[in-house]
């Protein structure tokens, strides 16, 4: 299953659940995203011809992250651009999350391993602003799968 996390029609995140399956190739992100996320399902013997990528300057204005949950359970807390808490979703082993816009934070619900991919070079002092997380009593965890989650 593919989940789209929206706030006022702004795409905050995509969650590709571990059980997602489709035929062929599918890209989930719009062409203008600086991070492109796709899925391929190819039969034995299918060949992707060897290739190199051309140097092509791009301007990245916003860091987007892709997280692969290698093991464990993680709560993802979503925040609006103004840093107000919206809602939370749980991701588990095998899930992939693209964090596109807005704010986000995490709590490990079990010992967890996460692989993160984002644009570089990374410059923490310029790339992010840390802020206080929502209080524990404010957390609203949505656990039901849904194609579109409106926050």
N, CA, C and O atoms as a GROMACS GRO file, in nm:
protein
  604
    1UNK      N    1   0.083  -0.118   0.000
    1UNK     CA    2   0.000   0.000   0.000
    1UNK      C    3   0.088   0.124   0.000
    1UNK      O    4   0.194   0.128   0.063
    2UNK      N    5   0.043   0.225  -0.070
    2UNK     CA    6   0.106   0.356  -0.075
    2UNK      C    7   0.017   0.454   0.000
    2UNK      O    8  -0.102   0.465  -0.029
    3UNK      N    9   0.074   0.526   0.096
    3UNK     CA   10   0.000   0.626   0.171
    3UNK      C   11   0.054   0.764   0.139
    3UNK      O   12   0.175   0.786   0.137
    4UNK      N   13  -0.036   0.856   0.113
    4UNK     CA   14   0.000   0.996   0.092
    4UNK      C   15  -0.046   1.075   0.215
    4UNK      O   16  -0.164   1.073   0.251
    5UNK      N   17   0.048   1.143   0.279
    5UNK     CA   18   0.018   1.221   0.399
    5UNK      C   19   0.007   1.367   0.357
    5UNK      O   20   0.105   1.426   0.312
    6UNK      N   21  -0.112   1.424   0.370
    6UNK     CA   22  -0.140   1.560   0.323
    6UNK      C   23  -0.181   1.651   0.438
    6UNK      O   24  -0.242   1.607   0.536
    7UNK      N   25  -0.146   1.778   0.426
    7UNK     CA   26  -0.193   1.883   0.516
    7UNK      C   27  -0.228   2.003   0.429
    7UNK      O   28  -0.141   2.061   0.365
    8UNK      N   29  -0.356   2.039   0.426
    8UNK     CA   30  -0.403   2.147   0.339
    8UNK      C   31  -0.356   2.125   0.195
    8UNK      O   32  -0.308   2.218   0.130
    9UNK      N   33  -0.371   2.003   0.146
    9UNK     CA   34  -0.334   1.963   0.009
    9UNK      C   35  -0.184   1.969  -0.018
    9UNK      O   36  -0.141   1.946  -0.131
   10UNK      N   37  -0.103   1.998   0.083
   10UNK     CA   38   0.043   1.995   0.070
   10UNK      C   39   0.090   1.854   0.104
   10UNK      O   40   0.055   1.801   0.210
   11UNK      N   41   0.168   1.792   0.016
   11UNK     CA   42   0.220   1.658   0.041
   11UNK      C   43   0.334   1.665   0.141
   11UNK      O   44   0.442   1.715   0.110
   12UNK      N   45   0.310   1.614   0.262
   12UNK     CA   46   0.414   1.611   0.363
   12UNK      C   47   0.502   1.488   0.349
   12UNK      O   48   0.623   1.494   0.368
   13UNK      N   49   0.439   1.374   0.316
   13UNK     CA   50   0.515   1.249   0.313
   13UNK      C   51   0.445   1.144   0.229
   13UNK      O   52   0.324   1.150   0.206
   14UNK      N   53   0.523   1.050   0.184
   14UNK     CA   54   0.474   0.927   0.123
   14UNK      C   55   0.525   0.812   0.208
   14UNK      O   56   0.641   0.811   0.249
   15UNK      N   57   0.438   0.716   0.233
   15UNK     CA   58   0.480   0.594   0.303
   15UNK      C   59   0.451   0.477   0.210
   15UNK      O   60   0.336   0.453   0.171
   16UNK      N   61   0.556   0.405   0.176
   16UNK     CA   62   0.539   0.285   0.095
   16UNK      C   63   0.551   0.168   0.192
   16UNK      O   64   0.659   0.141   0.245
   17UNK      N   65   0.441   0.102   0.215
   17UNK     CA   66   0.439  -0.009   0.311
   17UNK      C   67   0.515  -0.128   0.256
   17UNK      O   68   0.522  -0.148   0.134
   18UNK      N   69   0.572  -0.208   0.345
   18UNK     CA   70   0.656  -0.321   0.307
   18UNK      C   71   0.584  -0.416   0.212
   18UNK      O   72   0.648  -0.478   0.127
   19UNK      N   73   0.452  -0.428   0.225
   19UNK     CA   74   0.378  -0.524   0.141
   19UNK      C   75   0.340  -0.468   0.004
   19UNK      O   76   0.275  -0.537  -0.074
   20UNK      N   77   0.378  -0.343  -0.026
   20UNK     CA   78   0.345  -0.282  -0.155
   20UNK      C   79   0.400  -0.369  -0.268
   20UNK      O   80   0.513  -0.416  -0.262
   21UNK      N   81   0.319  -0.389  -0.371
   21UNK     CA   82   0.363  -0.464  -0.488
   21UNK      C   83   0.287  -0.413  -0.609
   21UNK      O   84   0.166  -0.390  -0.602
   22UNK      N   85   0.357  -0.396  -0.720
   22UNK     CA   86   0.297  -0.355  -0.846
   22UNK      C   87   0.383  -0.412  -0.958
   22UNK      O   88   0.495  -0.458  -0.934
   23UNK      N   89   0.332  -0.410  -1.078
   23UNK     CA   90   0.406  -0.458  -1.194
   23UNK      C   91   0.483  -0.343  -1.258
   23UNK      O   92   0.439  -0.228  -1.254
   24UNK      N   93   0.597  -0.375  -1.316
   24UNK     CA   94   0.673  -0.276  -1.392
   24UNK      C   95   0.744  -0.175  -1.305
   24UNK      O   96   0.798  -0.208  -1.199
   25UNK      N   97   0.741  -0.051  -1.351
   25UNK     CA   98   0.809   0.058  -1.280
   25UNK      C   99   0.706   0.164  -1.244
   25UNK      O  100   0.616   0.194  -1.322
   26UNK      N  101   0.721   0.219  -1.126
   26UNK     CA  102   0.628   0.320  -1.076
   26UNK      C  103   0.708   0.426  -1.002
   26UNK      O  104   0.783   0.394  -0.910
   27UNK      N  105   0.693   0.552  -1.040
   27UNK     CA  106   0.752   0.661  -0.964
   27UNK      C  107   0.640   0.728  -0.886
   27UNK      O  108   0.532   0.753  -0.940
   28UNK      N  109   0.666   0.757  -0.759
   28UNK     CA  110   0.565   0.808  -0.668
   28UNK      C  111   0.571   0.960  -0.653
   28UNK      O  112   0.475   1.022  -0.608
   29UNK      N  113   0.682   1.019  -0.691
   29UNK     CA  114   0.704   1.162  -0.668
   29UNK      C  115   0.677   1.243  -0.794
   29UNK      O  116   0.697   1.194  -0.905
   30UNK      N  117   0.632   1.366  -0.776
   30UNK     CA  118   0.618   1.455  -0.892
   30UNK      C  119   0.755   1.485  -0.953
   30UNK      O  120   0.857   1.478  -0.884
   31UNK      N  121   0.757   1.518  -1.079
   31UNK     CA  122   0.883   1.546  -1.150
   31UNK      C  123   0.962   1.661  -1.089
   31UNK      O  124   1.084   1.667  -1.104
   32UNK      N  125   0.895   1.754  -1.020
   32UNK     CA  126   0.965   1.871  -0.967
   32UNK      C  127   1.025   1.847  -0.828
   32UNK      O  128   1.091   1.936  -0.775
   33UNK      N  129   1.004   1.730  -0.769
   33UNK     CA  130   1.066   1.702  -0.640
   33UNK      C  131   1.216   1.685  -0.658
   33UNK      O  132   1.262   1.628  -0.757
   34UNK      N  133   1.294   1.735  -0.562
   34UNK     CA  134   1.439   1.720  -0.570
   34UNK      C  135   1.482   1.579  -0.532
   34UNK      O  136   1.596   1.541  -0.559
   35UNK      N  137   1.395   1.502  -0.472
   35UNK     CA  138   1.422   1.362  -0.439
   35UNK      C  139   1.318   1.278  -0.515
   35UNK      O  140   1.198   1.296  -0.495
   36UNK      N  141   1.363   1.191  -0.600
   36UNK     CA  142   1.272   1.107  -0.678
   36UNK      C  143   1.269   0.968  -0.616
   36UNK      O  144   1.373   0.910  -0.586
   37UNK      N  145   1.148   0.915  -0.596
   37UNK     CA  146   1.132   0.785  -0.534
   37UNK      C  147   1.051   0.695  -0.625
   37UNK      O  148   0.938   0.728  -0.661
   38UNK      N  149   1.108   0.582  -0.662
   38UNK     CA  150   1.042   0.490  -0.752
   38UNK      C  151   1.052   0.347  -0.704
   38UNK      O  152   1.122   0.315  -0.608
   39UNK      N  153   0.979   0.261  -0.772
   39UNK     CA  154   0.971   0.119  -0.741
   39UNK      C  155   0.980   0.042  -0.871
   39UNK      O  156   0.920   0.081  -0.971
   40UNK      N  157   1.056  -0.067  -0.871
   40UNK     CA  158   1.066  -0.153  -0.990
   40UNK      C  159   1.036  -0.296  -0.951
   40UNK      O  160   1.082  -0.345  -0.848
   41UNK      N  161   0.959  -0.362  -1.034
   41UNK     CA  162   0.931  -0.505  -1.020
   41UNK      C  163   0.954  -0.566  -1.159
   41UNK      O  164   0.871  -0.550  -1.248
   42UNK      N  165   1.063  -0.633  -1.176
   42UNK     CA  166   1.102  -0.688  -1.306
   42UNK      C  167   1.121  -0.839  -1.296
   42UNK      O  168   1.164  -0.891  -1.193
   43UNK      N  169   1.090  -0.907  -1.404
   43UNK     CA  170   1.103  -1.052  -1.410
   43UNK      C  171   1.249  -1.092  -1.432
   43UNK      O  172   1.330  -1.014  -1.481
   44UNK      N  173   1.280  -1.216  -1.396
   44UNK     CA  174   1.413  -1.271  -1.419
   44UNK      C  175   1.448  -1.256  -1.567
   44UNK      O  176   1.366  -1.284  -1.655
   45UNK      N  177   1.569  -1.212  -1.593
   45UNK     CA  178   1.615  -1.194  -1.730
   45UNK      C  179   1.595  -1.054  -1.783
   45UNK      O  180   1.654  -1.018  -1.885
   46UNK      N  181   1.512  -0.972  -1.717
   46UNK     CA  182   1.494  -0.834  -1.761
   46UNK      C  183   1.628  -0.763  -1.748
   46UNK      O  184   1.699  -0.782  -1.648
   47UNK      N  185   1.663  -0.684  -1.846
   47UNK     CA  186   1.793  -0.616  -1.846
   47UNK      C  187   1.772  -0.465  -1.846
   47UNK      O  188   1.695  -0.411  -1.926
   48UNK      N  189   1.839  -0.399  -1.756
   48UNK     CA  190   1.851  -0.253  -1.759
   48UNK      C  191   1.987  -0.226  -1.821
   48UNK      O  192   2.089  -0.260  -1.761
   49UNK      N  193   1.990  -0.165  -1.939
   49UNK     CA  194   2.119  -0.146  -2.007
   49UNK      C  195   2.216  -0.064  -1.922
   49UNK      O  196   2.175   0.028  -1.851
   50UNK      N  197   2.344  -0.097  -1.931
   50UNK     CA  198   2.445  -0.017  -1.860
   50UNK      C  199   2.436   0.128  -1.903
   50UNK      O  200   2.408   0.158  -2.019
   51UNK      N  201   2.461   0.218  -1.810
   51UNK     CA  202   2.455   0.359  -1.843
   51UNK      C  203   2.535   0.440  -1.741
   51UNK      O  204   2.567   0.391  -1.633
   52UNK      N  205   2.565   0.562  -1.776
   52UNK     CA  206   2.624   0.659  -1.685
   52UNK      C  207   2.529   0.778  -1.683
   52UNK      O  208   2.447   0.797  -1.773
   53UNK      N  209   2.542   0.858  -1.579
   53UNK     CA  210   2.458   0.976  -1.568
   53UNK      C  211   2.539   1.100  -1.605
   53UNK      O  212   2.654   1.115  -1.564
   54UNK      N  213   2.477   1.187  -1.681
   54UNK     CA  214   2.542   1.311  -1.724
   54UNK      C  215   2.551   1.410  -1.609
   54UNK      O  216   2.467   1.411  -1.520
   55UNK      N  217   2.656   1.492  -1.613
   55UNK     CA  218   2.661   1.605  -1.522
   55UNK      C  219   2.550   1.701  -1.562
   55UNK      O  220   2.542   1.744  -1.678
   56UNK      N  221   2.466   1.733  -1.469
   56UNK     CA  222   2.353   1.823  -1.498
   56UNK      C  223   2.325   1.903  -1.372
   56UNK      O  224   2.269   1.850  -1.276
   57UNK      N  225   2.364   2.032  -1.371
   57UNK     CA  226   2.344   2.113  -1.249
   57UNK      C  227   2.196   2.119  -1.212
   57UNK      O  228   2.108   2.133  -1.297
   58UNK      N  229   2.170   2.109  -1.081
   58UNK     CA  230   2.035   2.122  -1.027
   58UNK      C  231   2.043   2.214  -0.907
   58UNK      O  232   2.145   2.221  -0.838
   59UNK      N  233   1.935   2.284  -0.883
   59UNK     CA  234   1.928   2.368  -0.764
   59UNK      C  235   1.833   2.301  -0.666
   59UNK      O  236   1.717   2.276  -0.697
   60UNK      N  237   1.884   2.273  -0.546
   60UNK     CA  238   1.802   2.212  -0.441
   60UNK      C  239   1.774   2.318  -0.337
   60UNK      O  240   1.866   2.372  -0.275
   61UNK      N  241   1.646   2.349  -0.318
   61UNK     CA  242   1.606   2.452  -0.222
   61UNK      C  243   1.560   2.394  -0.090
   61UNK      O  244   1.564   2.462   0.013
   62UNK      N  245   1.515   2.269  -0.091
   62UNK     CA  246   1.460   2.206   0.029
   62UNK      C  247   1.514   2.064   0.040
   62UNK      O  248   1.508   1.987  -0.056
   63UNK      N  249   1.565   2.030   0.156
   63UNK     CA  250   1.612   1.894   0.179
   63UNK      C  251   1.492   1.801   0.196
   63UNK      O  252   1.404   1.827   0.278
   64UNK      N  253   1.490   1.695   0.118
   64UNK     CA  254   1.390   1.589   0.133
   64UNK      C  255   1.464   1.463   0.171
   64UNK      O  256   1.576   1.439   0.125
   65UNK      N  257   1.401   1.381   0.256
   65UNK     CA  258   1.467   1.260   0.307
   65UNK      C  259   1.387   1.137   0.271
   65UNK      O  260   1.264   1.141   0.264
   66UNK      N  261   1.457   1.028   0.248
   66UNK     CA  262   1.394   0.897   0.233
   66UNK      C  263   1.450   0.809   0.344
   66UNK      O  264   1.571   0.797   0.361
   67UNK      N  265   1.359   0.747   0.420
   67UNK     CA  266   1.398   0.657   0.528
   67UNK      C  267   1.352   0.516   0.495
   67UNK      O  268   1.236   0.494   0.459
   68UNK      N  269   1.441   0.420   0.508
   68UNK     CA  270   1.406   0.279   0.496
   68UNK      C  271   1.415   0.220   0.636
   68UNK      O  272   1.521   0.225   0.699
   69UNK      N  273   1.306   0.165   0.684
   69UNK     CA  274   1.304   0.106   0.817
   69UNK      C  275   1.358  -0.038   0.804
   69UNK      O  276   1.286  -0.129   0.762
   70UNK      N  277   1.482  -0.055   0.840
   70UNK     CA  278   1.549  -0.185   0.826
   70UNK      C  279   1.500  -0.283   0.932
   70UNK      O  280   1.488  -0.403   0.906
   71UNK      N  281   1.473  -0.232   1.052
   71UNK     CA  282   1.418  -0.316   1.159
   71UNK      C  283   1.349  -0.228   1.260
   71UNK      O  284   1.378  -0.108   1.270
   72UNK      N  285   1.258  -0.288   1.336
   72UNK     CA  286   1.193  -0.217   1.445
   72UNK      C  287   1.061  -0.152   1.410
   72UNK      O  288   1.000  -0.179   1.306
   73UNK      N  289   1.019  -0.063   1.499
   73UNK     CA  290   0.895   0.015   1.485
   73UNK      C  291   0.927   0.158   1.523
   73UNK      O  292   0.994   0.183   1.624
   74UNK      N  293   0.879   0.252   1.442
   74UNK     CA  294   0.910   0.393   1.461
   74UNK      C  295   0.782   0.475   1.449
   74UNK      O  296   0.702   0.454   1.358
   75UNK      N  297   0.763   0.568   1.542
   75UNK     CA  298   0.653   0.663   1.529
   75UNK      C  299   0.706   0.788   1.460
   75UNK      O  300   0.805   0.846   1.502
   76UNK      N  301   0.639   0.828   1.352
   76UNK     CA  302   0.675   0.950   1.280
   76UNK      C  303   0.573   1.056   1.319
   76UNK      O  304   0.453   1.039   1.298
   77UNK      N  305   0.621   1.166   1.375
   77UNK     CA  306   0.535   1.277   1.413
   77UNK      C  307   0.543   1.384   1.305
   77UNK      O  308   0.652   1.426   1.267
   78UNK      N  309   0.427   1.427   1.257
   78UNK     CA  310   0.422   1.527   1.150
   78UNK      C  311   0.384   1.663   1.206
   78UNK      O  312   0.297   1.675   1.293
   79UNK      N  313   0.451   1.766   1.155
   79UNK     CA  314   0.430   1.904   1.197
   79UNK      C  315   0.407   1.991   1.074
   79UNK      O  316   0.461   1.964   0.967
   80UNK      N  317   0.327   2.095   1.091
   80UNK     CA  318   0.307   2.194   0.984
   80UNK      C  319   0.432   2.280   0.974
   80UNK      O  320   0.521   2.273   1.059
   81UNK      N  321   0.438   2.361   0.869
   81UNK     CA  322   0.553   2.451   0.851
   81UNK      C  323   0.571   2.546   0.969
   81UNK      O  324   0.682   2.590   0.997
   82UNK      N  325   0.460   2.578   1.038
   82UNK     CA  326   0.470   2.669   1.153
   82UNK      C  327   0.509   2.596   1.282
   82UNK      O  328   0.506   2.654   1.390
   83UNK      N  329   0.547   2.467   1.270
   83UNK     CA  330   0.595   2.382   1.378
   83UNK      C  331   0.485   2.332   1.470
   83UNK      O  332   0.513   2.277   1.577
   84UNK      N  333   0.359   2.349   1.431
   84UNK     CA  334   0.249   2.296   1.512
   84UNK      C  335   0.231   2.148   1.482
   84UNK      O  336   0.238   2.104   1.367
   85UNK      N  337   0.210   2.071   1.588
   85UNK     CA  338   0.194   1.925   1.574
   85UNK      C  339   0.064   1.893   1.503
   85UNK      O  340  -0.040   1.954   1.530
   86UNK      N  341   0.069   1.795   1.411
   86UNK     CA  342  -0.050   1.755   1.336
   86UNK      C  343  -0.098   1.616   1.380
   86UNK      O  344  -0.208   1.604   1.436
   87UNK      N  345  -0.018   1.513   1.356
   87UNK     CA  346  -0.056   1.376   1.388
   87UNK      C  347   0.064   1.286   1.366
   87UNK      O  348   0.168   1.330   1.317
   88UNK      N  349   0.049   1.159   1.402
   88UNK     CA  350   0.159   1.063   1.392
   88UNK      C  351   0.114   0.938   1.318
   88UNK      O  352  -0.004   0.903   1.316
   89UNK      N  353   0.212   0.872   1.256
   89UNK     CA  354   0.191   0.743   1.190
   89UNK      C  355   0.302   0.650   1.237
   89UNK      O  356   0.412   0.694   1.270
   90UNK      N  357   0.272   0.521   1.239
   90UNK     CA  358   0.372   0.422   1.275
   90UNK      C  359   0.425   0.356   1.148
   90UNK      O  360   0.348   0.322   1.059
   91UNK      N  361   0.555   0.338   1.142
   91UNK     CA  362   0.617   0.264   1.033
   91UNK      C  363   0.697   0.149   1.093
   91UNK      O  364   0.746   0.156   1.206
   92UNK      N  365   0.707   0.041   1.014
   92UNK     CA  366   0.769  -0.081   1.065
   92UNK      C  367   0.870  -0.134   0.964
   92UNK      O  368   0.886  -0.080   0.855
   93UNK      N  369   0.937  -0.241   1.004
   93UNK     CA  370   1.038  -0.305   0.920
   93UNK      C  371   0.989  -0.321   0.777
   93UNK      O  372   0.881  -0.374   0.751
   94UNK      N  373   1.072  -0.273   0.683
   94UNK     CA  374   1.040  -0.285   0.541
   94UNK      C  375   0.968  -0.165   0.482
   94UNK      O  376   0.964  -0.150   0.360
   95UNK      N  377   0.912  -0.078   0.566
   95UNK     CA  378   0.844   0.042   0.516
   95UNK      C  379   0.948   0.144   0.470
   95UNK      O  380   1.061   0.147   0.518
   96UNK      N  381   0.906   0.228   0.375
   96UNK     CA  382   0.989   0.338   0.325
   96UNK      C  383   0.908   0.466   0.339
   96UNK      O  384   0.789   0.469   0.307
   97UNK      N  385   0.973   0.571   0.386
   97UNK     CA  386   0.907   0.700   0.406
   97UNK      C  387   0.985   0.807   0.329
   97UNK      O  388   1.106   0.820   0.345
   98UNK      N  389   0.914   0.883   0.246
   98UNK     CA  390   0.972   1.003   0.185
   98UNK      C  391   0.915   1.122   0.260
   98UNK      O  392   0.794   1.142   0.263
   99UNK      N  393   1.001   1.200   0.322
   99UNK     CA  394   0.961   1.321   0.394
   99UNK      C  395   0.983   1.438   0.298
   99UNK      O  396   1.096   1.476   0.269
  100UNK      N  397   0.872   1.495   0.250
  100UNK     CA  398   0.879   1.591   0.142
  100UNK      C  399   0.876   1.736   0.190
  100UNK      O  400   0.953   1.820   0.142
  101UNK      N  401   0.787   1.766   0.285
  101UNK     CA  402   0.769   1.904   0.330
  101UNK      C  403   0.723   1.903   0.475
  101UNK      O  404   0.701   1.796   0.533
  102UNK      N  405   0.709   2.020   0.534
  102UNK     CA  406   0.665   2.030   0.672
  102UNK      C  407   0.774   1.986   0.767
  102UNK      O  408   0.889   1.970   0.727
  103UNK      N  409   0.737   1.968   0.893
  103UNK     CA  410   0.831   1.923   0.993
  103UNK      C  411   0.804   1.779   1.031
  103UNK      O  412   0.698   1.725   1.001
  104UNK      N  413   0.900   1.718   1.099
  104UNK     CA  414   0.885   1.580   1.140
  104UNK      C  415   0.980   1.550   1.256
  104UNK      O  416   1.084   1.614   1.272
  105UNK      N  417   0.940   1.453   1.335
  105UNK     CA  418   1.021   1.401   1.445
  105UNK      C  419   0.992   1.253   1.457
  105UNK      O  420   0.901   1.201   1.393
  106UNK      N  421   1.069   1.186   1.540
  106UNK     CA  422   1.058   1.040   1.548
  106UNK      C  423   1.073   0.993   1.692
  106UNK      O  424   1.145   1.053   1.771
  107UNK      N  425   1.004   0.884   1.723
  107UNK     CA  426   1.029   0.812   1.847
  107UNK      C  427   1.040   0.664   1.812
  107UNK      O  428   0.955   0.609   1.743
  108UNK      N  429   1.146   0.602   1.862
  108UNK     CA  430   1.165   0.459   1.839
  108UNK      C  431   1.075   0.383   1.935
  108UNK      O  432   1.090   0.395   2.057
  109UNK      N  433   0.981   0.306   1.882
  109UNK     CA  434   0.890   0.226   1.964
  109UNK      C  435   0.949   0.091   1.998
  109UNK      O  436   0.903   0.022   2.089
  110UNK      N  437   1.052   0.053   1.924
  110UNK     CA  438   1.134  -0.066   1.950
  110UNK      C  439   1.276  -0.030   1.908
  110UNK      O  440   1.298   0.073   1.844
  111UNK      N  441   1.371  -0.112   1.945
  111UNK     CA  442   1.505  -0.095   1.888
  111UNK      C  443   1.488  -0.094   1.737
  111UNK      O  444   1.423  -0.183   1.682
  112UNK      N  445   1.545   0.004   1.670
  112UNK     CA  446   1.520   0.022   1.527
  112UNK      C  447   1.647   0.056   1.453
  112UNK      O  448   1.736   0.122   1.507
  113UNK      N  449   1.654   0.011   1.328
  113UNK     CA  450   1.761   0.048   1.236
  113UNK      C  451   1.694   0.121   1.120
  113UNK      O  452   1.594   0.074   1.066
  114UNK      N  453   1.750   0.235   1.083
  114UNK     CA  454   1.694   0.318   0.976
  114UNK      C  455   1.807   0.355   0.881
  114UNK      O  456   1.915   0.396   0.923
  115UNK      N  457   1.781   0.340   0.753
  115UNK     CA  458   1.874   0.388   0.651
  115UNK      C  459   1.814   0.515   0.594
  115UNK      O  460   1.697   0.516   0.554
  116UNK      N  461   1.892   0.622   0.590
  116UNK     CA  462   1.845   0.753   0.545
  116UNK      C  463   1.919   0.794   0.418
  116UNK      O  464   2.041   0.778   0.408
  117UNK      N  465   1.842   0.846   0.322
  117UNK     CA  466   1.899   0.898   0.198
  117UNK      C  467   1.846   1.039   0.180
  117UNK      O  468   1.725   1.062   0.187
  118UNK      N  469   1.936   1.134   0.157
  118UNK     CA  470   1.894   1.272   0.129
  118UNK      C  471   2.000   1.339   0.043
  118UNK      O  472   2.109   1.285   0.024
  119UNK      N  473   1.968   1.457  -0.008
  119UNK     CA  474   2.061   1.528  -0.094
  119UNK      C  475   2.183   1.573  -0.013
  119UNK      O  476   2.175   1.596   0.107
  120UNK      N  477   2.290   1.583  -0.081
  120UNK     CA  478   2.412   1.632  -0.018
  120UNK      C  479   2.470   1.744  -0.102
  120UNK      O  480   2.418   1.774  -0.210
  121UNK      N  481   2.575   1.805  -0.057
  121UNK     CA  482   2.633   1.780   0.073
  121UNK      C  483   2.542   1.834   0.184
  121UNK      O  484   2.475   1.936   0.168
  122UNK      N  485   2.540   1.763   0.298
  122UNK     CA  486   2.454   1.798   0.410
  122UNK      C  487   2.523   1.902   0.497
  122UNK      O  488   2.641   1.888   0.530
  123UNK      N  489   2.450   2.004   0.534
  123UNK     CA  490   2.504   2.114   0.614
  123UNK      C  491   2.404   2.142   0.726
  123UNK      O  492   2.315   2.225   0.710
  124UNK      N  493   2.419   2.072   0.839
  124UNK     CA  494   2.318   2.074   0.945
  124UNK      C  495   2.278   2.214   0.989
  124UNK      O  496   2.160   2.241   1.008
  125UNK      N  497   2.374   2.303   1.007
  125UNK     CA  498   2.340   2.437   1.057
  125UNK      C  499   2.257   2.517   0.957
  125UNK      O  500   2.188   2.611   0.997
  126UNK      N  501   2.262   2.483   0.830
  126UNK     CA  502   2.182   2.553   0.729
  126UNK      C  503   2.059   2.474   0.686
  126UNK      O  504   1.964   2.531   0.633
  127UNK      N  505   2.059   2.342   0.708
  127UNK     CA  506   1.955   2.256   0.655
  127UNK      C  507   1.836   2.234   0.748
  127UNK      O  508   1.730   2.192   0.702
  128UNK      N  509   1.850   2.262   0.879
  128UNK     CA  510   1.737   2.232   0.967
  128UNK      C  511   1.732   2.327   1.085
  128UNK      O  512   1.832   2.385   1.127
  129UNK      N  513   1.610   2.341   1.137
  129UNK     CA  514   1.584   2.414   1.260
  129UNK      C  515   1.518   2.316   1.355
  129UNK      O  516   1.411   2.264   1.325
  130UNK      N  517   1.580   2.292   1.470
  130UNK     CA  518   1.522   2.201   1.569
  130UNK      C  519   1.424   2.279   1.656
  130UNK      O  520   1.444   2.398   1.681
  131UNK      N  521   1.318   2.210   1.702
  131UNK     CA  522   1.220   2.273   1.791
  131UNK      C  523   1.166   2.168   1.887
  131UNK      O  524   1.192   2.049   1.870
  132UNK      N  525   1.091   2.212   1.986
  132UNK     CA  526   1.038   2.124   2.089
  132UNK      C  527   0.932   2.030   2.030
  132UNK      O  528   0.846   2.074   1.955
  133UNK      N  529   0.939   1.902   2.066
  133UNK     CA  530   0.838   1.807   2.017
  133UNK      C  531   0.705   1.829   2.089
  133UNK      O  532   0.699   1.894   2.193
  134UNK      N  533   0.600   1.772   2.032
  134UNK     CA  534   0.469   1.775   2.097
  134UNK      C  535   0.478   1.701   2.230
  134UNK      O  536   0.554   1.606   2.243
  135UNK      N  537   0.399   1.745   2.327
  135UNK     CA  538   0.394   1.677   2.456
  135UNK      C  539   0.330   1.540   2.439
  135UNK      O  540   0.248   1.520   2.350
  136UNK      N  541   0.368   1.446   2.523
  136UNK     CA  542   0.320   1.308   2.512
  136UNK      C  543   0.168   1.300   2.508
  136UNK      O  544   0.112   1.218   2.435
  137UNK      N  545   0.100   1.383   2.585
  137UNK     CA  546  -0.047   1.378   2.588
  137UNK      C  547  -0.112   1.433   2.460
  137UNK      O  548  -0.231   1.412   2.438
  138UNK      N  549  -0.035   1.503   2.378
  138UNK     CA  550  -0.087   1.555   2.250
  138UNK      C  551  -0.079   1.453   2.136
  138UNK      O  552  -0.147   1.468   2.035
  139UNK      N  553   0.004   1.351   2.151
  139UNK     CA  554   0.030   1.256   2.042
  139UNK      C  555  -0.097   1.181   2.004
  139UNK      O  556  -0.164   1.123   2.089
  140UNK      N  557  -0.128   1.184   1.876
  140UNK     CA  558  -0.241   1.110   1.818
  140UNK      C  559  -0.182   1.019   1.711
  140UNK      O  560  -0.138   1.064   1.606
  141UNK      N  561  -0.183   0.890   1.740
  141UNK     CA  562  -0.121   0.793   1.651
  141UNK      C  563  -0.226   0.727   1.565
  141UNK      O  564  -0.314   0.657   1.616
  142UNK      N  565  -0.219   0.749   1.434
  142UNK     CA  566  -0.307   0.682   1.339
  142UNK      C  567  -0.241   0.552   1.298
  142UNK      O  568  -0.126   0.552   1.254
  143UNK      N  569  -0.311   0.441   1.314
  143UNK     CA  570  -0.251   0.314   1.278
  143UNK      C  571  -0.325   0.243   1.165
  143UNK      O  572  -0.275   0.144   1.112
  144UNK      N  573  -0.441   0.293   1.126
  144UNK     CA  574  -0.516   0.230   1.018
  144UNK      C  575  -0.455   0.267   0.883
  144UNK      O  576  -0.434   0.386   0.856
  145UNK      N  577  -0.428   0.168   0.798
  145UNK     CA  578  -0.377   0.199   0.664
  145UNK      C  579  -0.479   0.282   0.586
  145UNK      O  580  -0.599   0.260   0.597
  146UNK      N  581  -0.430   0.374   0.507
  146UNK     CA  582  -0.517   0.456   0.424
  146UNK      C  583  -0.437   0.507   0.306
  146UNK      O  584  -0.318   0.536   0.319
  147UNK      N  585  -0.501   0.517   0.190
  147UNK     CA  586  -0.429   0.568   0.072
  147UNK      C  587  -0.397   0.716   0.086
  147UNK      O  588  -0.291   0.761   0.044
  148UNK      N  589  -0.489   0.792   0.145
  148UNK     CA  590  -0.468   0.934   0.169
  148UNK      C  591  -0.498   0.962   0.315
  148UNK      O  592  -0.605   0.927   0.366
  149UNK      N  593  -0.404   1.025   0.384
  149UNK     CA  594  -0.422   1.064   0.522
  149UNK      C  595  -0.417   1.216   0.526
  149UNK      O  596  -0.314   1.276   0.496
  150UNK      N  597  -0.529   1.277   0.562
  150UNK     CA  598  -0.536   1.423   0.570
  150UNK      C  599  -0.516   1.467   0.714
  150UNK      O  600  -0.590   1.426   0.804
  151UNK      N  601  -0.417   1.550   0.735
  151UNK     CA  602  -0.385   1.597   0.871
  151UNK      C  603  -0.431   1.739   0.889
  151UNK      O  604  -0.414   1.796   0.997
   0.00000   0.00000   0.00000
